[in-house]
């Protein structure tokens, strides 16, 4: 497997796991199992576009004493024997079984819990040439097996994208209007707003869309530009029926694009050795969260202490935690996955000029941007 791809996917999966873990209910007082038996806590969120599916399998604190001492001790967090299999089924028929492979990571940041070494469990689904995804998005899944001889697992579904009509290909979503074209936020001297009428895949309880703006910074004495990406939250929708998410309208104002850049990116005068900044391509990112993950996220959360109570919601049998699905995919990732070339979406001529000059909105003129030379404007990069 390509090492860069593995690290990228693993990093994304670990971020998702840590995000999930933050929703565990906590109180100051350590709750100890009455019978002294540790319970399994399993976190696993499947994304069919990922080549590595990551699970975290730990045990609840068991015994008497300071919860801090349990958190710092690996023996208090892991089972000796973990034998788990991820089963993929389609229309009730088992398609394949994927063993979870024990993997040790060595770069966990220091914190209340032990580190930097931690243990996770990975499933490595394969795909045939030409297949867009590593998991069948129409399939259902089950985790089954044992931890220290005790049966654990659970059945769950993921976000069920139609392979024939992916999100960014779906005609009603109208992302084709951007393919190979420019993004118009300023039209002449007027600010332009974007409207999206979006239909999310079946199984989406929460759907969201982001705009990703890439830009380059050029510094004195450096031969290569520093590439940065700024994300814009365009909107999020909670659906009443995850199995039939209705079309939803999301609006994004052109002004908000420049307002965020003005608030986040420092002025050129405050950036030592900066020569200039230059706008790069724009992409879109879709986030679709399954019902199980949504309800798990509703668990009451408190940041006081690290002691564990049993979660109010779990779909893990003989344990706690969550088994769920989500999709996080950019427009270009989905295009390439389905056998199409990536597309480049750049700011339109006047949108780029406004970024450089701030002449209309008065927001970004001090940020050190220059416009693309092909626009032949006074603000063009020299």
Rosetta blueprint (number, residue, H / E / L):
1 X L
2 X L
3 X H
4 X H
5 X H
6 X H
7 X H
8 X H
9 X H
10 X H
11 X H
12 X H
13 X H
14 X H
15 X H
16 X H
17 X H
18 X H
19 X H
20 X H
21 X H
22 X L
23 X L
24 X L
25 X L
26 X E
27 X E
28 X L
29 X L
30 X L
31 X L
32 X L
33 X L
34 X L
35 X L
36 X L
37 X L
38 X L
39 X L
40 X E
41 X E
42 X E
43 X E
44 X E
45 X E
46 X E
47 X L
48 X L
49 X L
50 X L
51 X L
52 X L
53 X E
54 X E
55 X E
56 X E
57 X E
58 X E
59 X E
60 X L
61 X L
62 X L
63 X L
64 X L
65 X L
66 X L
67 X H
68 X H
69 X H
70 X H
71 X H
72 X H
73 X L
74 X H
75 X H
76 X H
77 X L
78 X L
79 X L
80 X L
81 X L
82 X E
83 X E
84 X E
85 X E
86 X E
87 X E
88 X E
89 X E
90 X E
91 X L
92 X L
93 X E
94 X E
95 X E
96 X E
97 X E
98 X E
99 X E
100 X L
101 X E
102 X E
103 X E
104 X E
105 X E
106 X L
107 X L
108 X L
109 X L
110 X L
111 X L
112 X L
113 X L
114 X L
115 X L
116 X L
117 X L
118 X E
119 X E
120 X E
121 X E
122 X E
123 X E
124 X L
125 X L
126 X L
127 X L
128 X L
129 X L
130 X L
131 X L
132 X L
133 X L
134 X L
135 X L
136 X L
137 X L
138 X L
139 X L
140 X E
141 X E
142 X E
143 X E
144 X E
145 X E
146 X E
147 X E
148 X L
149 X L
150 X E
151 X E
152 X E
153 X E
154 X E
155 X E
156 X E
157 X E
158 X L
159 X L
160 X E
161 X L
162 X L
163 X L
164 X L
165 X L
166 X L
167 X L
168 X L
169 X L
170 X L
171 X H
172 X H
173 X H
174 X L
175 X H
176 X H
177 X H
178 X H
179 X L
180 X L
181 X L
182 X E
183 X E
184 X L
185 X L
186 X E
187 X E
188 X L
189 X L
190 X E
191 X E
192 X L
193 X E
194 X E
195 X E
196 X E
197 X E
198 X E
199 X L
200 X L
201 X L
202 X E
203 X L
204 X L
205 X L
206 X E
207 X E
208 X E
209 X E
210 X E
211 X E
212 X E
213 X E
214 X E
215 X E
216 X E
217 X E
218 X E
219 X E
220 X L
221 X L
222 X L
223 X L
224 X L
225 X L
226 X E
227 X E
228 X E
229 X E
230 X E
231 X E
232 X E
233 X E
234 X E
235 X E
236 X E
237 X E
238 X E
239 X L
240 X L
241 X L
242 X H
243 X H
244 X H
245 X L
246 X L
247 X L
248 X E
249 X E
250 X E
251 X E
252 X E
253 X E
254 X H
255 X H
256 X H
257 X H
258 X H
259 X H
260 X H
261 X H
262 X H
263 X H
264 X H
265 X L
266 X L
267 X L
268 X H
269 X H
270 X H
271 X L
272 X L
273 X L
274 X E
275 X E
276 X E
277 X E
278 X E
279 X E
280 X E
281 X E
282 X E
283 X E
284 X E
285 X E
286 X E
287 X E
288 X E
289 X E
290 X L
291 X H
292 X H
293 X H
294 X H
295 X H
296 X H
297 X H
298 X L
299 X L
300 X L
301 X L
302 X L
303 X L
304 X L
305 X L
306 X L
307 X E
308 X E
309 X L
310 X L
311 X L
312 X L
313 X L
314 X L
315 X L
316 X L
317 X E
318 X L
319 X E
320 X E
321 X E
322 X E
323 X E
324 X E
325 X E
326 X E
327 X E
328 X E
329 X E
330 X E
331 X H
332 X H
333 X H
334 X H
335 X H
336 X H
337 X H
338 X L
339 X L
340 X L
341 X L
342 X L
343 X L
344 X L
345 X E
346 X E
347 X E
348 X L
349 X H
350 X H
351 X H
352 X H
353 X H
354 X H
355 X H
356 X H
357 X H
358 X L
359 X L
360 X L
361 X L
362 X L
363 X L
364 X L
365 X L
366 X L
367 X L
368 X L
369 X E
370 X E
371 X E
372 X L
373 X H
374 X H
375 X H
376 X L
377 X L
378 X L
379 X L
380 X E
381 X L
382 X L
